[in-house]
Amino acid sequence: MSFNCGILGLPNIGKSTLFNALTSTQNAESKNYPFCTIEPNIGKVAVLDERLNNVARISKSKVTIFNQLEFVDIAGLVKGASKGEGLGNKFLSNLHSVDAIIHLVRCFENKNITHVNNKIDPLDDINVIETELLLSDLSKVQNIIDNLKKKNKGKKIDPKLISTLEHTEKNLNNGFSLRDKEYDKDSISILNEYNFLSIKPQIYVCNVDEDSIEKGNSMSKQVEQLAKRNKCKVMNISAEIESEIASIEDPNEKKEFLLSINQNQTSLSKLIKQGCELLDLIAFFTSGEKESRAWSCKKGTLAPDAGSKIHTDFKRGFIKAEVISYNDFIKFNGEQSCKDNGKVRFEGKDYIVDDADVITFKFNV
């Protein structure tokens, strides 16, 4: 199973430019008019992890394989999309397949790039998008409730199911997105089954000019305040600058460019890391002379389920997991030395995988 983030926002705010920079391709056409992106573009990017490089170096691995994170470039939404305006629900339906939302917000002035509402107002832009997601969820939950009552006429409906749905309808009617309200574990499980949009984790990404990457500007500061109130992550990025950086092939030249704008790493690297955090992902490693590889799983994943990321047999025939913590693997210089120093742990089915564990799975075919 791959994990993905949808890049969402109004038309003409730099979504396709950001997507192109992320994937280092020009698959998403970037032009100065609304609805340039019609079908969602999908690209995978490597989640570069220096810890895996260190593990691979110690194991003298011939190949190093990083995790990948999928990004989906969703076409621009406009006011009334939930009722069919613009390209309407076609775009909203594309959002159902993503695990998290990168909400890109225009926080730059440029007379050569038109704004769909003819004014630059990031808070208004955010409100337009979030209202459309809320209205889409409201329509959806109302349809679900109506269908449940029709199909179960005269029969008893699961009390937890119907109460969760009706409570959700009430919250949405009152203007609250689902991530604004607290739900118990069972209710969250129910809501996740229906793939509502406003419950998906999101981060606000302010698309700023080059001079505002580090400290932001008056517009991005407004978004930061909103994010603080909404308990949401936020970061600044210049999609145009990141596009320039992505086009530089020479590593030294790229490093010099970053230093010239007072950056020690690209904003894209930070965004990829934020995407993993947004999805609540950790990495575990498998390592040997043939290859060292990173694998993604959710925090709290049990060892057999982590093993299934590699092959379903690892879960079905799980015996045990031989686990070395990353710090021990580095400190004792590899697997054999960890064994000699008693740093290999034998864990069973109830073991919760920790971030950067180096694991060898034992299983029956």
C-alpha positions as CSV (number, residue, x, y, z in Angstrom):
1,M,0.0,0.0,0.0
2,S,1.4,3.4,-1.0
3,F,0.7,6.6,0.9
4,N,-0.1,9.8,-0.8
5,C,-0.7,13.6,-0.4
6,G,-3.1,15.6,-2.6
7,I,-1.9,19.1,-3.5
8,L,-5.1,21.2,-3.3
9,G,-6.0,24.9,-3.8
10,L,-7.6,27.5,-6.1
11,P,-6.6,27.7,-9.7
12,N,-3.3,29.6,-10.6
13,I,-1.6,29.4,-7.2
14,G,1.3,27.2,-8.3
15,K,0.1,23.6,-7.6
16,S,1.4,22.2,-10.9
17,T,4.7,24.1,-10.6
18,L,5.1,22.6,-7.1
19,F,4.2,19.1,-8.3
20,N,6.7,19.4,-11.2
21,A,9.5,20.5,-8.8
22,L,8.6,17.6,-6.4
23,T,8.7,15.0,-9.0
24,S,11.5,16.7,-11.1
25,T,9.4,16.3,-14.2
26,Q,7.3,18.5,-16.4
27,N,4.3,16.1,-16.4
28,A,1.9,18.7,-15.1
29,E,1.4,21.5,-17.6
30,S,1.8,24.9,-15.9
31,K,0.0,27.7,-17.6
32,N,-1.7,30.9,-16.5
33,Y,-5.3,30.0,-16.8
34,P,-7.8,28.2,-14.5
35,F,-8.5,24.5,-14.9
36,C,-5.2,23.9,-16.7
37,T,-5.0,20.6,-14.7
38,I,-8.0,18.5,-15.5
39,E,-7.0,14.9,-14.7
40,P,-5.0,14.5,-11.5
41,N,-1.2,14.1,-12.1
42,I,0.4,11.5,-9.9
43,G,4.1,11.3,-9.1
44,K,6.3,9.5,-6.6
45,V,9.3,11.0,-4.9
46,A,12.1,9.4,-2.8
47,V,12.1,10.1,0.9
48,L,15.8,10.6,1.3
49,D,16.9,9.4,4.8
50,E,20.5,9.9,5.9
51,R,20.0,7.1,8.4
52,L,19.5,4.6,5.7
53,N,22.7,5.8,4.0
54,N,24.5,5.2,7.2
55,V,23.1,1.7,7.5
56,A,23.9,0.9,3.9
57,R,27.5,2.1,4.3
58,I,28.1,-0.1,7.4
59,S,26.5,-3.2,5.6
60,K,28.5,-2.4,2.4
61,S,25.2,-2.7,0.5
62,K,25.4,-2.7,-3.3
63,V,22.0,-1.0,-3.6
64,T,20.2,1.5,-1.4
65,I,16.4,1.9,-1.8
66,F,14.6,4.8,-0.2
67,N,10.9,5.0,0.7
68,Q,8.7,6.7,-1.8
69,L,5.8,9.2,-1.1
70,E,3.1,9.7,-3.7
71,F,1.9,13.2,-4.6
72,V,-1.3,13.9,-6.5
73,D,-1.8,17.3,-8.3
74,I,-5.5,18.0,-7.9
75,A,-7.0,20.6,-10.3
76,G,-8.0,23.9,-8.9
77,L,-11.3,24.2,-7.0
78,V,-13.5,27.3,-7.2
79,K,-16.4,28.6,-5.1
80,G,-19.5,26.4,-5.8
81,A,-17.4,23.3,-6.8
82,S,-19.6,21.2,-4.5
83,K,-22.6,22.2,-6.6
84,G,-20.8,21.7,-9.9
85,E,-19.1,25.1,-10.5
86,G,-15.8,25.0,-12.4
87,L,-15.0,21.4,-12.9
88,G,-17.0,20.7,-9.8
89,N,-17.3,17.3,-8.1
90,K,-15.0,15.7,-10.6
91,F,-12.1,17.3,-8.6
92,L,-13.7,16.7,-5.2
93,S,-13.9,13.0,-6.1
94,N,-10.2,12.9,-7.0
95,L,-9.6,13.9,-3.4
96,H,-11.2,10.8,-2.0
97,S,-8.2,8.7,-3.0
98,V,-5.6,10.7,-1.1
99,D,-4.5,10.1,2.5
100,A,-3.6,13.7,3.4
101,I,-4.0,17.2,2.0
102,I,-1.3,19.8,1.1
103,H,-3.4,23.0,1.0
104,L,-1.3,25.3,-1.2
105,V,-2.2,29.0,-0.6
106,R,-1.1,31.9,-2.8
107,C,0.9,34.4,-0.7
108,F,2.7,36.4,-3.4
109,E,1.9,39.3,-5.7
110,N,2.4,39.0,-9.4
111,K,0.5,41.1,-11.9
112,N,1.4,38.6,-14.7
113,I,-0.4,35.7,-12.9
114,T,-4.1,36.2,-12.6
115,H,-6.1,35.3,-9.5
116,V,-9.4,33.5,-10.1
117,N,-11.1,36.1,-7.8
118,N,-9.1,39.0,-9.0
119,K,-7.6,39.7,-5.6
120,I,-4.9,38.2,-3.4
121,D,-6.5,37.2,-0.1
122,P,-5.1,34.0,1.4
123,L,-7.7,33.7,4.2
124,D,-10.5,34.1,1.8
125,D,-8.9,31.5,-0.5
126,I,-8.6,29.1,2.3
127,N,-12.2,29.7,3.3
128,V,-13.5,29.0,-0.2
129,I,-11.7,25.6,-0.4
130,E,-12.6,24.5,3.1
131,T,-16.2,25.5,2.7
132,E,-16.4,23.4,-0.5
133,L,-14.9,20.4,1.3
134,L,-17.4,20.9,4.2
135,L,-20.4,21.2,1.9
136,S,-19.3,18.1,0.0
137,D,-19.1,16.1,3.3
138,L,-22.5,17.5,4.4
139,S,-24.1,16.4,1.2
140,K,-22.5,13.0,1.5
141,V,-23.4,12.3,5.1
142,Q,-27.0,13.3,4.5
143,N,-27.2,10.9,1.6
144,I,-25.7,8.1,3.7
145,I,-28.2,8.7,6.5
146,D,-31.1,8.8,4.0
147,N,-30.0,5.6,2.3
148,L,-29.5,3.8,5.7
149,K,-33.0,4.7,6.8
150,K,-34.5,3.6,3.5
151,K,-32.7,0.3,3.4
152,N,-33.4,-0.5,7.0
153,K,-37.0,0.7,7.2
154,G,-38.7,-1.0,10.1
155,K,-35.3,-2.5,11.2
156,K,-33.0,-1.4,13.9
157,I,-29.8,0.5,12.7
158,D,-26.6,0.1,14.6
159,P,-26.9,2.8,17.3
160,K,-23.2,3.8,17.2
161,L,-23.3,4.1,13.4
162,I,-26.4,6.3,13.2
163,S,-25.5,8.4,16.2
164,T,-22.0,9.1,14.8
165,L,-23.4,10.0,11.4
166,E,-26.1,12.3,12.8
167,H,-23.6,14.0,15.1
168,T,-21.4,14.5,12.1
169,E,-24.2,16.0,10.1
170,K,-24.9,18.4,13.0
171,N,-21.3,19.5,13.2
172,L,-21.1,20.1,9.5
173,N,-24.4,22.0,9.5
174,N,-22.9,24.2,12.1
175,G,-19.8,25.0,9.9
176,F,-17.3,22.7,11.6
177,S,-15.0,20.5,9.5
178,L,-14.6,17.0,10.9
179,R,-11.0,17.5,11.9
180,D,-12.2,20.4,14.1
181,K,-14.1,18.1,16.4
182,E,-13.0,15.3,18.7
183,Y,-14.4,11.8,18.1
184,D,-13.8,8.6,20.0
185,K,-11.9,5.7,18.4
186,D,-15.0,3.8,17.2
187,S,-16.5,7.0,15.6
188,I,-13.3,7.8,13.8
189,S,-13.2,4.2,12.5
190,I,-16.8,4.7,11.1
191,L,-16.0,8.1,9.6
192,N,-12.8,6.7,7.9
193,E,-14.9,4.0,6.2
194,Y,-16.8,6.7,4.3
195,N,-13.7,8.7,3.3
196,F,-14.9,12.1,4.3
197,L,-12.7,15.0,3.0
198,S,-12.7,17.4,5.9
199,I,-11.3,14.7,8.3
200,K,-8.2,14.2,6.3
201,P,-5.0,15.6,7.9
202,Q,-3.7,18.7,6.2
203,I,-0.9,21.2,6.1
204,Y,-1.1,24.8,4.9
205,V,1.7,25.5,2.5
206,C,2.2,29.2,1.7
207,N,3.5,29.8,-1.8
208,V,5.6,32.9,-1.3
209,D,8.2,35.0,-3.3
210,E,11.9,34.3,-3.0
211,D,12.5,37.0,-0.4
212,S,9.9,35.5,1.9
213,I,10.9,31.9,2.1
214,E,12.8,32.2,5.4
215,K,10.7,34.7,7.4
216,G,7.4,34.9,5.4
217,N,5.5,38.0,4.6
218,S,2.3,39.7,5.7
219,M,0.1,37.3,3.8
220,S,1.8,34.1,5.1
221,K,1.7,35.5,8.6
222,Q,-2.1,35.6,8.4
223,V,-2.1,31.9,7.3
224,E,0.3,31.1,10.2
225,Q,-2.2,32.6,12.7
226,L,-5.1,30.7,11.2
227,A,-3.1,27.5,11.3
228,K,-2.3,28.1,15.0
229,R,-6.0,28.5,15.7
230,N,-6.9,25.4,13.7
231,K,-4.0,23.4,15.3
232,C,-2.7,22.7,11.8
233,K,0.9,22.6,10.4
234,V,2.1,25.4,8.2
235,M,5.2,26.1,6.1
236,N,6.5,28.5,3.5
237,I,7.7,27.5,0.0
238,S,8.5,29.2,-3.2
239,A,7.2,26.9,-5.9
240,E,9.0,28.9,-8.6
241,I,12.4,28.8,-6.8
242,E,12.0,25.1,-6.1
243,S,11.3,24.5,-9.7
244,E,14.6,26.3,-10.6
245,I,16.5,24.3,-8.0
246,A,15.0,21.0,-9.3
247,S,16.3,21.8,-12.8
248,I,19.9,22.1,-11.5
249,E,21.6,18.7,-12.0
250,D,25.0,19.4,-10.6
251,P,25.0,18.8,-6.8
252,N,27.6,21.5,-6.1
253,E,25.8,24.0,-8.2
254,K,22.6,23.2,-6.4
255,K,24.3,23.6,-3.0
256,E,25.7,27.0,-4.1
257,F,22.3,28.1,-5.2
258,L,20.8,27.2,-1.9
259,L,23.5,29.0,0.0
260,S,22.8,32.1,-2.1
261,I,19.2,32.2,-0.8
262,N,20.3,31.4,2.8
263,Q,19.0,27.8,2.7
264,N,20.8,24.6,3.8
265,Q,18.2,22.3,2.2
266,T,15.4,22.7,-0.3
267,S,11.9,23.5,1.0
268,L,10.8,20.4,-1.0
269,S,12.8,18.2,1.4
270,K,11.1,19.8,4.3
271,L,7.7,19.3,2.6
272,I,8.3,15.7,2.0
273,K,9.3,15.2,5.7
274,Q,6.2,17.1,6.7
275,G,4.1,14.9,4.4
276,C,5.4,11.8,6.2
277,E,4.6,13.4,9.6
278,L,1.2,14.3,8.4
279,L,0.5,10.7,7.4
280,D,1.9,9.5,10.8
281,L,4.5,7.4,9.0
282,I,7.7,5.9,10.4
283,A,10.4,4.0,8.5
284,F,12.0,0.6,9.3
285,F,15.0,-0.8,7.5
286,T,16.1,-4.2,6.1
287,S,19.8,-4.4,5.4
288,G,22.5,-6.7,4.0
289,E,25.3,-6.8,1.4
290,K,22.8,-7.1,-1.5
291,E,20.7,-4.1,-0.5
292,S,19.6,-1.8,2.3
293,R,16.0,-0.6,2.0
294,A,13.5,1.6,3.9
295,W,9.9,0.6,4.3
296,S,7.0,2.8,5.5
297,C,4.4,2.0,8.1
298,K,2.1,3.9,10.4
299,K,3.2,4.6,14.0
300,G,1.9,1.8,16.2
301,T,2.2,-0.9,13.5
302,L,2.8,-4.5,14.9
303,A,5.8,-6.5,13.6
304,P,3.7,-9.0,11.5
305,D,1.9,-6.1,9.8
306,A,5.2,-4.3,9.1
307,G,6.5,-7.6,7.6
308,S,3.6,-7.7,5.3
309,K,4.8,-4.5,3.7
310,I,7.7,-6.6,2.3
311,H,5.7,-9.8,1.5
312,T,2.3,-11.1,2.7
313,D,4.1,-14.4,3.7
314,F,6.0,-12.5,6.3
315,K,2.7,-11.9,8.2
316,R,1.0,-15.1,7.4
317,G,4.0,-17.3,8.5
318,F,5.4,-14.9,11.1
319,I,7.7,-16.5,13.7
320,K,9.7,-13.6,15.1
321,A,11.5,-10.4,14.3
322,E,15.2,-9.9,14.9
323,V,15.4,-6.2,15.8
324,I,18.4,-3.9,16.2
325,S,17.8,-0.3,17.1
326,Y,19.3,2.2,14.7
327,N,21.5,3.7,17.4
328,D,22.9,0.3,18.3
329,F,23.4,-0.6,14.6
330,I,25.5,2.5,14.2
331,K,27.3,2.4,17.5
332,F,28.4,-1.3,17.2
333,N,29.0,-1.0,13.4
334,G,26.6,-3.5,12.0
335,E,24.6,-6.7,12.6
336,Q,27.4,-9.1,13.6
337,S,28.9,-6.8,16.2
338,C,25.4,-6.1,17.6
339,K,24.9,-9.9,17.9
340,D,28.3,-10.2,19.7
341,N,27.3,-7.5,22.1
342,G,23.8,-8.7,22.8
343,K,22.1,-5.9,21.0
344,V,19.8,-8.1,18.8
345,R,16.3,-8.4,20.3
346,F,13.9,-11.3,19.4
347,E,10.4,-9.8,19.2
348,G,7.1,-11.5,18.8
349,K,3.7,-10.7,17.2
350,D,2.9,-8.0,19.8
351,Y,6.0,-5.9,19.1
352,I,5.3,-2.4,17.9
353,V,7.9,-1.3,15.4
354,D,9.9,1.7,16.3
355,D,11.2,4.3,13.9
356,A,14.5,3.3,12.2
357,D,14.5,-0.2,13.5
358,V,16.7,-2.6,11.5
359,I,14.7,-5.8,11.2
360,T,15.2,-9.3,9.9
361,F,11.9,-11.2,9.7
362,K,11.7,-15.0,10.4
363,F,8.7,-16.8,9.0
364,N,7.4,-20.1,7.7
365,V,6.5,-20.4,4.1
